[in-house]
Amino acid sequence: MAEEQQDGPEVSPTRWVARQAELYESSGGTKGTTQLGVPCLLLDYVGRRSGARRRTVLMYGRDGDDLLIVGSNGGSDRHPLWYLNLLDDPAVEVRVGTERFPALAETLSAEEKERVWPHLVEVFPRYAAYRAGTTRDIPVVRLRRR
């Protein structure tokens, strides 16, 4: 593993996520920027228990200048770990394409989520099925530049 990788965030143990994150980062944000035709970003955050910096790849939508990510966890009945970490420490770093910037993560209220949900389903139609298939309230998180 390259020296830079050892100093960087720990990447998801999920194989496809790790490969895509490596391609995204090593290309400077010019490759690996979509998944299933949907735009993706890199999210760097701090683990709530370990304190380690971590990285994952997430699909996103937009709401004005802000980015929106969905804690769908593939429709699972449990929140994704990245979301639980953001609840503890909302200060994150984001890469969208060639741009990297610090942001604050904020879970949307029920009203805000209902307002943006149609856009998110348009971006990734599977979100509707994920929502219908679980009793868990799937969170939507706003990433606002700091």
Disulfide bonds with the S-S distance in Angstrom:
none
